[in-house]
Amino acid sequence: MLQKVIYAGDCTTAKLIYDYAITNRIDLIVMGAKGKTDDDEILIGSVAEKLIQTDKNIPVLLVR
């Protein structure tokens, strides 16, 4: 089941996504990559990078 959640507050976006994923037992986080370079390398945005580094138990799938 896909869910769209909108938060407002003082926390960082990555922390809000992570906390929501933990609280709701989310199996996979899917995010868009920020863009690409001229060499077709994916640029990872700061939110995606923080999520990837936060917890290795929740996989993060980046799409472009």
WOQUI-V265772 format. One line per field, one symbol per residue. burial: b if it has 16 or more other ideal C-beta (glycine too) atoms within 10 Angstrom, else e. Layout:
# WOQUI-V265772
burial: ???
This chain:
# WOQUI-V265772
burial: eeeeeeeeeeeeebbbbbeebeeeeeeebebeeeeeeeeeeeebbebbebbbebeeebebebee
